[in-house]
Amino acid sequence: MRENSDFDIFYAFKNSDQHCSIEKTTMRQFDVECLTSIYEFSAAQVKSLRLKNGLSQPVFARFLNVSDKLVKKWEQGERKPQGSALKMLILAEQKGIESIK
């Protein structure tokens, strides 16, 4: 069995269906444009996303790896999503809840 070379790995990555690829010559540089844009999520947006997917607060919380109490606080406007949970919300909104499963 032939071991994958750097070229084979690079070729597979570059020709994958990913929306953003990085040239081998720039692998050490990080292209910020490949990242998901981060923006604030309002209480109404959190609740709307959850209801659109037909999920209870506890199940939605499991998708986001947070507590159901935190989801409740987000939906009531007591707290705002931040960090990795905010990124997960944005990904779920843009690509669907299944993308973060």
C-alpha positions as CSV (number, residue, x, y, z in Angstrom):
1,M,0.0,0.0,0.0
2,R,1.4,3.4,-1.0
3,E,1.8,6.0,1.7
4,N,0.1,9.4,0.9
5,S,2.7,12.0,-0.1
6,D,2.3,15.7,0.8
7,F,1.3,16.3,-2.8
8,D,-1.4,13.7,-2.8
9,I,-2.9,15.2,0.4
10,F,-2.6,18.7,-1.0
11,Y,-4.3,17.6,-4.3
12,A,-7.2,15.9,-2.5
13,F,-7.7,19.0,-0.3
14,K,-7.5,21.5,-3.1
15,N,-9.9,19.5,-5.2
16,S,-12.4,18.8,-2.5
17,D,-15.8,20.5,-2.4
18,Q,-14.7,22.9,0.3
19,H,-15.6,26.5,-0.4
20,C,-12.2,27.8,0.5
21,S,-8.9,26.1,-0.2
22,I,-5.3,27.0,0.8
23,E,-2.5,26.7,-1.7
24,K,0.4,24.6,-0.5
25,T,2.8,27.5,-0.6
26,T,0.6,29.5,1.8
27,M,-0.3,26.7,4.3
28,R,1.8,28.5,6.9
29,Q,-0.2,31.7,6.4
30,F,-3.8,31.7,7.7
31,D,-6.4,33.1,5.3
32,V,-9.0,34.9,7.5
33,E,-11.4,35.0,4.6
34,C,-11.8,31.2,5.0
35,L,-13.3,31.6,8.5
36,T,-17.0,31.9,9.2
37,S,-17.8,35.5,9.9
38,I,-18.9,36.1,13.5
39,Y,-21.7,38.5,14.4
40,E,-24.1,39.0,17.3
41,F,-27.1,36.7,17.8
42,S,-30.2,38.3,19.3
43,A,-32.5,36.6,21.7
44,A,-35.1,36.4,18.9
45,Q,-32.7,34.9,16.5
46,V,-31.7,32.1,19.0
47,K,-35.4,31.3,19.6
48,S,-36.2,31.5,16.0
49,L,-33.4,29.1,15.0
50,R,-34.4,26.6,17.7
51,L,-38.1,26.7,16.7
52,K,-37.3,26.5,13.0
53,N,-35.6,23.2,13.7
54,G,-38.4,21.9,16.0
55,L,-36.1,21.5,19.0
56,S,-36.8,21.9,22.7
57,Q,-34.4,24.0,24.7
58,P,-32.7,20.9,26.3
59,V,-32.1,19.3,22.9
60,F,-31.0,22.5,21.3
61,A,-28.6,23.0,24.2
62,R,-27.1,19.5,23.5
63,F,-26.4,20.4,19.9
64,L,-24.5,23.5,21.2
65,N,-22.8,21.7,24.1
66,V,-24.3,24.2,26.6
67,S,-26.9,23.9,29.4
68,D,-30.6,24.3,28.7
69,K,-30.5,27.1,31.4
70,L,-28.1,29.0,29.2
71,V,-30.3,28.6,26.1
72,K,-33.2,30.0,28.2
73,K,-31.1,33.0,29.3
74,W,-30.2,33.7,25.7
75,E,-33.8,33.5,24.5
76,Q,-34.9,35.8,27.3
77,G,-32.1,38.3,26.5
78,E,-30.4,37.9,29.9
79,R,-27.2,36.7,28.3
80,K,-25.7,36.8,24.8
81,P,-24.1,33.8,23.0
82,Q,-20.3,34.1,22.8
83,G,-17.2,32.1,22.0
84,S,-17.6,28.7,20.5
85,A,-21.3,28.5,21.2
86,L,-21.8,31.7,19.1
87,K,-19.9,30.2,16.2
88,M,-22.0,27.0,16.5
89,L,-25.2,29.1,16.3
90,I,-23.9,30.9,13.2
91,L,-22.9,27.6,11.5
92,A,-26.3,26.1,12.4
93,E,-28.1,29.1,10.9
94,Q,-26.0,29.2,7.7
95,K,-25.5,25.4,7.1
96,G,-28.3,23.8,9.0
97,I,-28.5,22.3,12.5
98,E,-27.3,18.9,11.1
99,S,-23.9,20.6,10.3
100,I,-23.1,20.9,14.0
101,K,-24.4,17.5,15.1
